Amino acid sequence: MDIQISLPDQIGTYVEEQLTAGGYSSVSEYFLHLVRQDQKRRAQEKLETLLLEGLNSENSREVTPEFWQQLRDSVLSGHSPKASEFPET
């Protein structure tokens, strides 16, 4: 996909500086890097939102060493544990 954009001179100068400073071989490579960073940032935001939803849900519980040990034991035995089978804290 080819995309053509126009940038104000001040932004164009900044992009050129970033090409040199960041070791990018082209404007395309720099913009691709920016898009990938944005994708990672959005994925991180989504993960944080989901984690907060889980923490705030009625089914949340503290994950203790006992919880992890029981989970390990269940996985190693080939048994899929239900949430109710884990120790409450």
N, C-alpha and C positions, 0 to 999 in steps of 0.2 A: 504494500500500500504506500503510495506517495502522498505526502501532505505538504502543502506549501503554506507558510505563514509569514506575515509581515510583522516585524518588531520595531518599536521606536528605537531611535539611535542609542539612547542610554541603555536600553535592555540589550541591544545588539552588541554594544561594547562590553557589557557585563558577560554575555555569553562567550565572546571571543576570549576574554580574560580567563573564564572557567575552562575553556578548551586547553589553554596553555598550562594553567595551574593544575588541572586535574589529569592531564595526560591523555585527553580524548583525541582521537584521530579525526573526528568530524563533528559537525553540529548534530547530525543524526545520532551519533553515538552518545553525545551528551544528553539529548532529549530522551533517548531510549532509557538512559540511566535514570533520569528524572521520573519517567513514567513507572519504571520498576520500583523506585523508592516510594512513589505514591501508592502503588499496589500493596507493598509491604505495610505501609502506614495504615491503609484502610483495613487490611487483614488483621493487624494488631488491634485496631479500634474495635473491630467486630468481635475478636476473641475476648477483649476486656469487657465488652457489653454482655457477652454470653456468660462469662465468669461471674460478673456482678449479678446477673439474673439468677444464676445458680445459687450464689451465696444468699441471695434475698428470698429464695423460694422456701416453701414449707419443708421440703425434703432435704435441705442442706444439713451437713454435719461436719464436724471437725475431722480432718484426716490425721489420724494418729499413727504411730509406729505399729500398733496392733492392727489397725485397718489395713495398712500396706502388707503386713505379714499374712493376714487372712486372704487378701487378694492374691498374693504370690502363691500361697498354698493352693488356692482354688484353681489358679491358672495351671500350675504344675500338675495338678491331679486331673486336669481336663474337665473340671466341673465349672459351669458358668454360674457364678453366684448371683442371687437376687439382692437388691439393695437392702431388703429386710434381714438378710443373713449377716450383715456386717455389724460389728459392735457399735452401739450407740455411745456417744461421749457426753 
